[in-house]
Amino acid sequence: MISVPGRWFGFGSKFRRDLPAAWEEVAQARRLPLLRALVTRPGTRGRLDALQMLLDLPRAVFLGMNDLDIAAILERCDWLDCNPNPEPVLLSFEHRGRTYHAPKGHGLNLVALEYPIADEAFGNFLRTGSLEAMRLLIGTLYREENPDKTAVERRGDVRVPLLSRWEAEARAGRLAGVPTEVATAALMYFAGLKLYIHRMYGKALFGDDEQEKPGADGAGESNTANPIGWWGVYFNVAQDGPFGRNVEEVYQTSFHDVCLYLVDRKRQMDRMQMNQRMQAPDFGTEIN
């Protein structure tokens, strides 16, 4: 409840508003304008502009609010800080007559091919600020609608399949001039996804090296402990054959399914090494 005092005789106005507690509670039609306000005027000014949109108050009324009340509301709306989020803030956007759709939350419909391409682009953008890298990130994750409805139902993915890096790069070329707020949404999503992947699969994929762990903003390397990274891992998985002996089949396998297989394989290898160690003649003896 917002109370704004009047100018005469103590009479004022009261406004009741229900504010979202997260991006997921904001209607899709309102998300892009909010993102635009936040990135156009970064910091407190942008958050104030976004808050005015959320409250949907006349500007004179908003300006008449108590500063302490506004600060208290902004504290409760900390999601306006645009933090990493494994749920896509922007489910779709239009650019030059085409509509591009986001992946599902937590990367549930990502195939193995997508993650390393997006991860490389994400890292390159953080290191260099390259617009080409940013467009490649967006062009990998956000894709046009698949007209094959049967394939959409089978794959659980409204987006057209990603079949090669070259296809992602071609799409990135068509995304020249994409708005900054769309880029921000892609960064928030992938940073959140990286953090989620590390929490889910941990040391089994990333080892103990602190430099491989993403920070609070999702930055940091995300290659597996294998020195040649995801591509080498995928070739090894193809040799094992759980998803087919052709690496192209691995590329089109659910990214999470590949990760789960790798975790299970690591556990089996650890168990085998422990059994071998226990059977060794010197097991249990102390070294002086």
The 8 nearest C-alpha neighbors of each residue, nearest first, counted from 0:
[[1, 15, 14, 16, 2, 13, 17, 3],
 [2, 0, 14, 13, 15, 3, 16, 64],
 [1, 3, 13, 12, 4, 0, 14, 11],
 [2, 4, 12, 11, 64, 13, 63, 1],
 [5, 3, 11, 10, 12, 2, 9, 6],
 [6, 4, 11, 10, 7, 9, 3, 12],
 [5, 7, 9, 4, 8, 10, 11, 3],
 [6, 8, 9, 5, 10, 11, 4, 12],
 [9, 7, 10, 6, 5, 11, 4, 12],
 [10, 8, 7, 5, 11, 4, 6, 12],
 [11, 9, 5, 8, 4, 7, 12, 6],
 [10, 12, 5, 4, 3, 9, 13, 2],
 [11, 13, 3, 2, 4, 14, 5, 10],
 [14, 12, 2, 1, 3, 0, 15, 11],
 [13, 15, 1, 0, 16, 2, 12, 3],
 [16, 14, 0, 1, 13, 17, 2, 54],
 [15, 17, 18, 54, 0, 14, 1, 55],
 [18, 16, 19, 15, 54, 0, 53, 20],
 [17, 19, 16, 20, 53, 54, 76, 24],
 [20, 18, 24, 21, 25, 17, 22, 76],
 [19, 21, 76, 18, 24, 22, 78, 75],
 [22, 20, 23, 19, 24, 78, 25, 76],
 [21, 23, 25, 24, 88, 78, 20, 19],
 [22, 24, 21, 25, 88, 86, 26, 19],
 [25, 23, 19, 22, 21, 26, 20, 18],
 [26, 24, 22, 23, 19, 27, 30, 29],
 [25, 27, 28, 29, 24, 30, 23, 22],
 [28, 26, 30, 29, 25, 89, 90, 31],
 [27, 29, 26, 30, 31, 32, 25, 89],
 [30, 28, 27, 26, 32, 31, 33, 25],
 [29, 31, 33, 27, 32, 28, 34, 25],
 [30, 32, 34, 33, 29, 35, 28, 180],
 [33, 31, 35, 34, 30, 29, 36, 28],
 [34, 32, 30, 36, 49, 35, 31, 37],
 [33, 35, 37, 31, 180, 36, 32, 30],
 [34, 36, 32, 180, 33, 38, 37, 39],
 [37, 35, 33, 39, 34, 45, 38, 49],
 [36, 38, 45, 34, 35, 41, 39, 40],
 [39, 37, 41, 35, 40, 36, 34, 180],
 [40, 38, 36, 37, 35, 41, 45, 180],
 [39, 41, 45, 38, 37, 44, 36, 42],
 [42, 40, 45, 38, 37, 39, 44, 43],
 [41, 43, 44, 45, 46, 40, 37, 80],
 [42, 44, 46, 45, 47, 41, 40, 48],
 [45, 43, 47, 46, 42, 40, 48, 41],
 [44, 46, 37, 40, 41, 48, 47, 36],
 [45, 47, 49, 43, 48, 44, 37, 50],
 [46, 48, 50, 44, 45, 49, 43, 51],
 [47, 49, 45, 51, 46, 50, 36, 44],
 [50, 48, 46, 52, 33, 47, 51, 36],
 [51, 49, 53, 47, 52, 48, 46, 54],
 [50, 52, 54, 48, 53, 49, 55, 47],
 [53, 51, 55, 49, 50, 54, 48, 33],
 [52, 54, 50, 51, 55, 49, 18, 33],
 [53, 55, 51, 56, 52, 50, 16, 18],
 [56, 54, 52, 53, 51, 57, 50, 16],
 [57, 55, 54, 61, 58, 60, 51, 52],
 [58, 56, 60, 59, 61, 55, 51, 62],
 [57, 59, 61, 60, 62, 56, 51, 63],
 [60, 58, 62, 57, 61, 63, 56, 64],
 [59, 61, 63, 57, 58, 62, 56, 64],
 [60, 62, 58, 63, 64, 59, 56, 57],
 [63, 61, 59, 60, 64, 58, 65, 57],
 [62, 64, 60, 61, 59, 3, 65, 4],
 [65, 63, 61, 62, 3, 66, 60, 69],
 [64, 66, 68, 67, 69, 63, 3, 62],
 [67, 65, 69, 68, 70, 64, 71, 63],
 [68, 66, 70, 69, 65, 71, 64, 72],
 [69, 67, 71, 65, 70, 66, 72, 64],
 [68, 70, 66, 72, 71, 67, 73, 65],
 [69, 71, 67, 73, 68, 72, 74, 66],
 [72, 70, 68, 74, 69, 73, 67, 75],
 [73, 71, 69, 75, 74, 70, 68, 76],
 [72, 74, 76, 70, 75, 71, 69, 77],
 [75, 73, 71, 72, 76, 77, 70, 69],
 [74, 76, 72, 73, 77, 71, 20, 78],
 [77, 75, 73, 78, 74, 79, 72, 20],
 [76, 78, 79, 74, 75, 80, 73, 81],
 [77, 79, 80, 76, 21, 81, 82, 22],
 [78, 80, 77, 81, 76, 46, 37, 82],
 [79, 81, 78, 82, 77, 46, 37, 42],
 [82, 80, 79, 78, 187, 83, 183, 37],
 [81, 83, 80, 187, 84, 78, 216, 79],
 [84, 82, 191, 187, 190, 188, 216, 81],
 [83, 85, 191, 188, 86, 187, 82, 87],
 [86, 84, 191, 192, 105, 188, 104, 87],
 [85, 87, 104, 84, 105, 88, 188, 103],
 [88, 86, 188, 89, 104, 90, 85, 101],
 [87, 89, 184, 86, 22, 90, 188, 23],
 [88, 90, 87, 91, 184, 30, 101, 31],
 [91, 89, 101, 100, 87, 88, 92, 27],
 [92, 90, 100, 99, 89, 101, 98, 93],
 [91, 93, 99, 98, 94, 100, 90, 89],
 [94, 92, 98, 97, 99, 96, 95, 91],
 [95, 93, 97, 96, 98, 92, 177, 174],
 [96, 94, 97, 93, 174, 173, 98, 177],
 [95, 97, 94, 93, 98, 99, 92, 173],
 [98, 96, 94, 93, 95, 99, 143, 92],
 [97, 99, 93, 92, 143, 94, 100, 91],
 [98, 100, 143, 142, 141, 91, 92, 93],
 [101, 99, 91, 141, 142, 90, 143, 158],
 [100, 102, 141, 90, 91, 140, 103, 87],
 [103, 101, 106, 140, 108, 104, 141, 100],
 [104, 102, 106, 107, 108, 105, 101, 87],
 [103, 105, 86, 106, 85, 87, 107, 102],
 [106, 104, 85, 107, 192, 86, 103, 195],
 [107, 105, 109, 104, 108, 103, 102, 192],
 [106, 108, 105, 103, 109, 104, 255, 102],
 [107, 109, 106, 103, 156, 102, 110, 253],
 [110, 108, 106, 254, 107, 253, 113, 111],
 [109, 111, 253, 254, 251, 252, 112, 113],
 [110, 112, 254, 250, 113, 252, 253, 114],
 [113, 111, 250, 110, 114, 251, 115, 116],
 [114, 112, 116, 111, 110, 115, 117, 109],
 [113, 115, 117, 116, 118, 112, 111, 109],
 [116, 114, 118, 117, 113, 119, 229, 112],
 [117, 115, 119, 118, 113, 114, 120, 112],
 [118, 116, 136, 120, 114, 115, 119, 121],
 [119, 117, 115, 121, 120, 116, 114, 122],
 [118, 120, 122, 116, 121, 117, 115, 123],
 [119, 121, 132, 123, 117, 136, 118, 122],
 [122, 120, 118, 124, 119, 123, 117, 136],
 [123, 121, 125, 119, 124, 120, 118, 126],
 [124, 122, 120, 126, 125, 121, 127, 132],
 [123, 125, 128, 129, 121, 127, 132, 122],
 [126, 124, 122, 123, 128, 127, 121, 218],
 [127, 125, 123, 124, 122, 128, 129, 121],
 [126, 128, 124, 129, 125, 123, 122, 132],
 [127, 129, 124, 125, 126, 130, 123, 132],
 [130, 128, 124, 132, 127, 131, 133, 123],
 [129, 131, 133, 132, 134, 128, 124, 135],
 [132, 130, 134, 129, 133, 135, 171, 172],
 [133, 131, 120, 135, 129, 124, 130, 134],
 [132, 134, 130, 136, 135, 131, 124, 137],
 [133, 135, 171, 137, 131, 136, 132, 138],
 [136, 134, 138, 171, 132, 133, 137, 168],
 [137, 135, 117, 133, 139, 120, 134, 138],
 [136, 138, 134, 140, 139, 135, 141, 185],
 [139, 137, 171, 135, 170, 167, 141, 136],
 [140, 138, 167, 136, 137, 135, 141, 117],
 [139, 141, 137, 138, 101, 102, 142, 136],
 [142, 140, 101, 100, 99, 137, 138, 139],
 [143, 141, 99, 100, 158, 159, 140, 138],
 [142, 144, 99, 158, 159, 98, 100, 145],
 [145, 143, 158, 157, 159, 146, 142, 100],
 [144, 146, 159, 158, 147, 157, 143, 151],
 [147, 145, 148, 144, 159, 151, 150, 157],
 [148, 146, 150, 145, 149, 151, 159, 144],
 [149, 147, 151, 150, 146, 152, 145, 157],
 [148, 150, 152, 151, 147, 153, 154, 146],
 [149, 151, 153, 147, 148, 152, 154, 145],
 [152, 150, 148, 156, 157, 154, 149, 153],
 [153, 151, 155, 149, 150, 154, 148, 156],
 [154, 152, 150, 151, 155, 149, 156, 148],
 [153, 155, 156, 151, 152, 150, 108, 157],
 [156, 154, 152, 151, 153, 108, 157, 150],
 [155, 157, 151, 154, 158, 108, 152, 102],
 [156, 158, 151, 144, 145, 159, 155, 100],
 [159, 157, 144, 145, 142, 156, 143, 100],
 [158, 160, 145, 144, 143, 142, 161, 157],
 [161, 159, 162, 158, 145, 142, 156, 251],
 [160, 162, 163, 159, 166, 167, 113, 139],
 [161, 163, 160, 166, 164, 251, 112, 250],
 [164, 162, 165, 166, 161, 167, 112, 113],
 [163, 165, 167, 166, 168, 116, 162, 161],
 [166, 164, 168, 163, 167, 169, 162, 170],
 [165, 167, 169, 163, 164, 168, 170, 162],
 [168, 166, 164, 170, 139, 165, 138, 169],
 [167, 169, 171, 165, 170, 166, 135, 164],
 [170, 168, 166, 172, 171, 167, 165, 173],
 [169, 171, 167, 173, 172, 138, 168, 166],
 [170, 172, 138, 134, 168, 135, 174, 169],
 [173, 171, 169, 170, 174, 175, 168, 134],
 [172, 174, 170, 171, 175, 169, 95, 138],
 [175, 173, 171, 172, 177, 176, 134, 170],
 [176, 174, 177, 173, 172, 171, 134, 131],
 [175, 177, 174, 178, 179, 94, 173, 134],
 [176, 178, 174, 175, 179, 94, 181, 182],
 [179, 177, 180, 181, 176, 182, 35, 94],
 [178, 180, 182, 181, 183, 177, 38, 35],
 [179, 181, 183, 35, 182, 34, 178, 38],
 [182, 180, 184, 183, 179, 178, 185, 177],
 [181, 183, 179, 185, 180, 184, 186, 178],
 [182, 184, 180, 186, 181, 185, 187, 179],
 [183, 185, 181, 187, 182, 186, 88, 89],
 [186, 184, 182, 188, 183, 187, 137, 189],
 [187, 185, 183, 189, 188, 184, 190, 182],
 [188, 186, 83, 184, 190, 185, 84, 189],
 [187, 189, 84, 85, 185, 191, 87, 186],
 [188, 190, 192, 191, 186, 187, 193, 185],
 [189, 191, 217, 83, 193, 187, 192, 188],
 [192, 190, 84, 83, 85, 188, 194, 189],
 [191, 193, 85, 189, 195, 194, 190, 105],
 [194, 192, 196, 190, 195, 191, 217, 189],
 [193, 195, 191, 197, 192, 196, 217, 198],
 [194, 196, 192, 198, 193, 197, 199, 191],
 [197, 195, 199, 193, 198, 194, 200, 192],
 [198, 196, 201, 194, 195, 199, 200, 193],
 [197, 199, 195, 196, 201, 200, 194, 193],
 [200, 198, 196, 197, 201, 195, 194, 258],
 [201, 199, 197, 198, 196, 203, 204, 202],
 [202, 200, 197, 203, 198, 199, 204, 205],
 [201, 203, 206, 205, 204, 207, 200, 197],
 [202, 204, 262, 201, 200, 205, 265, 206],
 [205, 203, 223, 202, 201, 206, 224, 200],
 [204, 206, 223, 202, 224, 203, 201, 211],
 [205, 207, 202, 224, 208, 204, 203, 223],
 [208, 206, 202, 209, 205, 211, 224, 212],
 [207, 209, 210, 211, 206, 212, 205, 224],
 [208, 210, 211, 212, 207, 213, 206, 219],
 [211, 209, 208, 212, 219, 220, 213, 207],
 [212, 210, 220, 209, 208, 221, 219, 213],
 [211, 213, 209, 210, 219, 220, 214, 221],
 [214, 212, 219, 217, 218, 194, 211, 220],
 [213, 215, 217, 216, 218, 219, 212, 194],
 [214, 216, 217, 213, 218, 194, 83, 190],
 [217, 215, 214, 218, 83, 190, 82, 213],
 [216, 218, 190, 213, 214, 215, 194, 193],
 [219, 217, 213, 214, 216, 190, 220, 122],
 [218, 220, 213, 212, 211, 214, 221, 210],
 [219, 221, 211, 222, 212, 213, 210, 218],
 [220, 222, 211, 223, 219, 212, 213, 205],
 [223, 221, 228, 220, 229, 224, 205, 211],
 [222, 224, 205, 204, 225, 228, 221, 229],
 [223, 225, 205, 206, 226, 204, 222, 228],
 [224, 226, 223, 228, 227, 232, 231, 222],
 [227, 225, 228, 224, 223, 222, 231, 229],
 [228, 226, 231, 225, 229, 230, 232, 222],
 [229, 227, 222, 225, 226, 223, 230, 231],
 [228, 230, 232, 231, 233, 222, 115, 223],
 [231, 229, 233, 232, 228, 234, 227, 115],
 [232, 230, 234, 233, 227, 229, 228, 235],
 [231, 233, 229, 235, 230, 234, 236, 228],
 [232, 234, 236, 230, 235, 231, 229, 237],
 [235, 233, 237, 231, 236, 232, 246, 238],
 [236, 234, 238, 232, 237, 233, 231, 239],
 [235, 237, 233, 239, 238, 234, 232, 240],
 [236, 238, 244, 240, 234, 246, 235, 239],
 [239, 237, 235, 240, 236, 244, 234, 245],
 [240, 238, 236, 237, 241, 235, 244, 243],
 [239, 241, 243, 244, 237, 238, 242, 236],
 [242, 240, 243, 239, 236, 237, 244, 260],
 [243, 241, 240, 249, 248, 244, 237, 252],
 [244, 242, 240, 245, 241, 248, 237, 249],
 [245, 243, 237, 240, 238, 246, 242, 239],
 [244, 246, 247, 248, 243, 237, 249, 240],
 [245, 247, 249, 237, 248, 234, 250, 244],
 [248, 246, 250, 245, 249, 251, 237, 243],
 [249, 247, 246, 251, 250, 245, 243, 252],
 [248, 250, 246, 252, 247, 251, 242, 237],
 [249, 251, 112, 111, 247, 248, 252, 246],
 [252, 250, 110, 248, 249, 111, 112, 247],
 [253, 251, 249, 110, 250, 111, 254, 248],
 [252, 254, 110, 256, 255, 111, 109, 257],
 [255, 253, 111, 110, 257, 256, 109, 252],
 [254, 256, 258, 257, 253, 259, 107, 109],
 [255, 257, 259, 253, 258, 254, 260, 252],
 [258, 256, 260, 254, 255, 259, 261, 253],
 [259, 257, 255, 261, 260, 256, 262, 254],
 [260, 258, 262, 256, 261, 257, 255, 263],
 [259, 261, 257, 263, 258, 262, 264, 256],
 [262, 260, 264, 258, 259, 263, 265, 257],
 [261, 263, 259, 265, 203, 260, 264, 258],
 [262, 264, 260, 266, 265, 261, 259, 267],
 [265, 263, 261, 267, 266, 262, 260, 268],
 [266, 264, 268, 262, 263, 267, 261, 269],
 [267, 265, 269, 263, 264, 268, 270, 262],
 [266, 268, 270, 264, 269, 265, 271, 263],
 [267, 269, 271, 265, 270, 266, 272, 264],
 [268, 270, 266, 272, 267, 271, 265, 273],
 [271, 269, 267, 273, 268, 272, 266, 274],
 [272, 270, 268, 274, 273, 269, 267, 275],
 [273, 271, 275, 269, 274, 270, 276, 268],
 [272, 274, 276, 270, 271, 275, 277, 269],
 [275, 273, 277, 271, 276, 272, 270, 278],
 [274, 276, 272, 278, 273, 277, 271, 279],
 [275, 277, 273, 279, 274, 278, 272, 282],
 [278, 276, 274, 275, 279, 282, 273, 283],
 [279, 277, 275, 276, 274, 280, 282, 281],
 [278, 280, 276, 282, 277, 281, 275, 274],
 [281, 279, 282, 278, 277, 283, 276, 284],
 [280, 282, 279, 284, 283, 278, 277, 285],
 [283, 281, 279, 277, 284, 280, 276, 278],
 [284, 282, 281, 285, 277, 280, 279, 276],
 [285, 283, 282, 281, 286, 280, 287, 279],
 [284, 286, 287, 283, 281, 282, 280, 279],
 [285, 287, 284, 283, 281, 282, 280, 279],
 [286, 285, 284, 283, 281, 282, 280, 279]]
